[in-house]
């Protein structure tokens, strides 16, 4: 194994925040996505980076990273965010009583 990776002995594929945003925009055009998440779904730069980091450390190396992978991780992130928002609402509701 080389002691240092560079363009003479390795390749690197890069995905960026814009790729996550573009895939989100594609998803927003789907009826199923709008029904599940609504039409006003947005992701901040930091949220996109969270998704990219989740992809980096969680993707299946035998498949790699592709548009389907990004779509999957966006969905997972939005589901988790929804669960957190529901939990916060529940906690606030219990405090009011």
Helices and strands as residue ranges (DSSP letters): H 17-28, H 31-37, H 45-58, H 67-96
